[in-house]
Amino acid sequence: MKKYVLSFNSTHHAILAEGVFKSEAMEYKMIPTPRHVSLSCGLSIVFSKDDLDRVNKLIEDKKIEGEVFDY
């Protein structure tokens, strides 16, 4: 299954995003940021392709500063 990684420029946004994912009961995994991702505080969230639209809406609605990359 296709996966994406949500990367952040600060740990504040990584922790904020993790809280949002938890409160929305989404499936995700917090990981060290992959090397091919340039925007990074060192933490990223991996999630399923099925959740891409939902994640993009949450990023916008919750004002989370992050960027989505192929995993």
Secondary structure, DSSP 8 states (H G I E B T S, - for coil): --EEEEEESSHHHHHHHHHHHHHTT---EEEE--TT--S-SSEEEEEEGGGHHHHHHHHHHTT--EEEEE-
